Amino acid sequence: MGGSGSMMPTTPSHMGTMGTGKSTSKKTGMGSGSKKSGMGSGTGKKTGTGMMATKRTLTGAVENTQYGPMQVQVTLTGTKITEITVLQHTDEGTTSAQIDSTALPKLTAEALAAQSARIDAVSGASYTSSGYIQSLQSALDKA
């Protein structure tokens, strides 16, 4: 269940020594850097002011964890995170699959609610959480 390269509409998780708590990533939130290539083309959606909000999909870096790779893809409509898809997740056997099946939905829900990568790690899924958060941040840095 859920090997490398499979698509899951949720986020990663793995057991480790990190525990729970806030991400220690130096870069957090969506950032406000210069526009970079690789943002993907968008479709227009009218906003309340009559302007078109662009829908774009950004792919995060592959983050290698002790239990395998983690990579997410983020869909933004304007500046709002509207969808997060896990492209790669940890793949070290049955335990990884069980942890990911619980932790990835929690990480995704938390990131959508926070509208950033500043989210708590899932208890018992430290490595997965760390890889997910780092990949998510790298995708948001492209916005």
One Martini backbone bead per residue (centre of mass of N, CA, C, O) as a GRO file, in nm:
protein
  143
    1MET     BB    1   0.090   0.038   0.027
    2GLY     BB    2   0.226   0.315  -0.077
    3GLY     BB    3   0.447   0.381  -0.274
    4SER     BB    4   0.659   0.508  -0.465
    5GLY     BB    5   0.475   0.743  -0.668
    6SER     BB    6   0.223   0.768  -0.535
    7MET     BB    7  -0.104   0.902  -0.499
    8MET     BB    8  -0.188   1.130  -0.233
    9PRO     BB    9  -0.423   1.356  -0.068
   10THR     BB   10  -0.181   1.364   0.141
   11THR     BB   11   0.046   1.323   0.411
   12PRO     BB   12   0.328   1.259   0.600
   13SER     BB   13   0.493   0.982   0.809
   14HIS     BB   14   0.719   0.919   1.101
   15MET     BB   15   0.923   0.770   1.300
   16GLY     BB   16   1.096   0.935   1.580
   17THR     BB   17   1.283   1.189   1.773
   18MET     BB   18   1.141   1.474   1.734
   19GLY     BB   19   0.846   1.489   1.769
   20THR     BB   20   0.670   1.757   1.859
   21GLY     BB   21   0.598   2.060   1.680
   22LYS     BB   22   0.748   2.299   1.535
   23SER     BB   23   0.889   2.406   1.279
   24THR     BB   24   1.251   2.460   1.191
   25SER     BB   25   1.225   2.611   0.953
   26LYS     BB   26   1.348   2.899   0.812
   27LYS     BB   27   1.126   2.870   0.605
   28THR     BB   28   0.811   3.038   0.594
   29GLY     BB   29   0.553   3.024   0.431
   30MET     BB   30   0.514   3.189   0.113
   31GLY     BB   31   0.647   3.435   0.063
   32SER     BB   32   0.830   3.728  -0.127
   33GLY     BB   33   0.958   3.676  -0.389
   34SER     BB   34   1.050   3.620  -0.678
   35LYS     BB   35   0.968   3.518  -0.972
   36LYS     BB   36   0.940   3.186  -1.093
   37SER     BB   37   0.982   2.927  -1.256
   38GLY     BB   38   0.743   2.654  -1.252
   39MET     BB   39   0.428   2.735  -1.193
   40GLY     BB   40   0.244   2.722  -1.408
   41SER     BB   41  -0.041   2.733  -1.548
   42GLY     BB   42  -0.350   2.912  -1.556
   43THR     BB   43  -0.668   2.973  -1.432
   44GLY     BB   44  -0.951   3.154  -1.421
   45LYS     BB   45  -1.096   3.339  -1.132
   46LYS     BB   46  -1.328   3.513  -0.998
   47THR     BB   47  -1.346   3.773  -0.793
   48GLY     BB   48  -1.497   4.008  -0.595
   49THR     BB   49  -1.340   4.240  -0.789
   50GLY     BB   50  -1.317   4.098  -1.094
   51MET     BB   51  -1.074   3.944  -1.075
   52MET     BB   52  -0.827   3.718  -1.165
   53ALA     BB   53  -0.752   3.405  -1.043
   54THR     BB   54  -0.474   3.210  -1.030
   55LYS     BB   55  -0.408   2.881  -1.122
   56ARG     BB   56  -0.151   2.684  -0.954
   57THR     BB   57   0.124   2.449  -0.983
   58LEU     BB   58   0.347   2.322  -0.727
   59THR     BB   59   0.664   2.166  -0.687
   60GLY     BB   60   0.837   2.002  -0.467
   61ALA     BB   61   1.086   1.879  -0.319
   62VAL     BB   62   1.281   1.611  -0.261
   63GLU     BB   63   1.268   1.450   0.053
   64ASN     BB   64   1.500   1.278   0.241
   65THR     BB   65   1.445   1.011   0.446
   66GLN     BB   66   1.490   0.741   0.647
   67TYR     BB   67   1.205   0.618   0.487
   68GLY     BB   68   1.219   0.813   0.244
   69PRO     BB   69   1.051   0.991   0.025
   70MET     BB   70   0.930   1.342  -0.010
   71GLN     BB   71   0.642   1.479  -0.197
   72VAL     BB   72   0.483   1.784  -0.303
   73GLN     BB   73   0.176   1.939  -0.424
   74VAL     BB   74   0.059   2.270  -0.509
   75THR     BB   75  -0.248   2.453  -0.507
   76LEU     BB   76  -0.317   2.777  -0.637
   77THR     BB   77  -0.548   3.049  -0.568
   78GLY     BB   78  -0.365   3.275  -0.600
   79THR     BB   79  -0.276   3.268  -0.248
   80LYS     BB   80  -0.440   3.006  -0.212
   81ILE     BB   81  -0.457   2.704  -0.065
   82THR     BB   82  -0.642   2.424  -0.225
   83GLU     BB   83  -0.407   2.196  -0.268
   84ILE     BB   84  -0.266   1.871  -0.165
   85THR     BB   85  -0.016   1.652  -0.305
   86VAL     BB   86   0.119   1.337  -0.287
   87LEU     BB   87   0.386   1.200  -0.474
   88GLN     BB   88   0.576   1.116  -0.230
   89HIS     BB   89   0.647   0.846   0.004
   90THR     BB   90   0.713   0.658   0.231
   91ASP     BB   91   0.870   0.298   0.185
   92GLU     BB   92   0.911   0.105   0.470
   93GLY     BB   93   0.658  -0.060   0.459
   94THR     BB   94   0.392  -0.115   0.664
   95THR     BB   95   0.451   0.106   0.871
   96SER     BB   96   0.460   0.341   0.675
   97ALA     BB   97   0.173   0.309   0.567
   98GLN     BB   98   0.031   0.352   0.839
   99ILE     BB   99   0.145   0.628   0.907
  100ASP     BB  100   0.064   0.777   0.645
  101SER     BB  101  -0.250   0.726   0.665
  102THR     BB  102  -0.258   0.928   0.916
  103ALA     BB  103  -0.060   1.180   0.872
  104LEU     BB  104  -0.123   1.307   0.591
  105PRO     BB  105  -0.408   1.422   0.649
  106LYS     BB  106  -0.317   1.604   0.885
  107LEU     BB  107  -0.109   1.779   0.734
  108THR     BB  108  -0.299   1.883   0.517
  109ALA     BB  109  -0.515   2.014   0.696
  110GLU     BB  110  -0.319   2.207   0.842
  111ALA     BB  111  -0.209   2.356   0.590
  112LEU     BB  112  -0.482   2.461   0.488
  113ALA     BB  113  -0.551   2.620   0.748
  114ALA     BB  114  -0.270   2.788   0.757
  115GLN     BB  115  -0.151   2.866   0.471
  116SER     BB  116   0.115   2.687   0.534
  117ALA     BB  117   0.428   2.542   0.673
  118ARG     BB  118   0.326   2.621   0.968
  119ILE     BB  119   0.344   2.320   1.128
  120ASP     BB  120   0.281   2.044   1.293
  121ALA     BB  121   0.384   1.762   1.394
  122VAL     BB  122   0.336   1.424   1.397
  123SER     BB  123   0.295   1.196   1.616
  124GLY     BB  124   0.510   0.934   1.510
  125ALA     BB  125   0.594   1.136   1.232
  126SER     BB  126   0.865   1.299   1.200
  127TYR     BB  127   0.993   1.238   0.921
  128THR     BB  128   0.747   1.289   0.750
  129SER     BB  129   0.688   1.574   0.848
  130SER     BB  130   0.954   1.702   0.763
  131GLY     BB  131   0.938   1.634   0.459
  132TYR     BB  132   0.668   1.772   0.404
  133ILE     BB  133   0.737   2.059   0.500
  134GLN     BB  134   0.982   2.103   0.311
  135SER     BB  135   0.834   2.056   0.041
  136LEU     BB  136   0.617   2.268   0.080
  137GLN     BB  137   0.807   2.510   0.106
  138SER     BB  138   0.943   2.481  -0.175
  139ALA     BB  139   0.683   2.535  -0.329
  140LEU     BB  140   0.613   2.818  -0.200
  141ASP     BB  141   0.883   2.957  -0.295
  142LYS     BB  142   0.772   2.969  -0.607
  143ALA     BB  143   0.537   3.197  -0.571
   0.00000   0.00000   0.00000
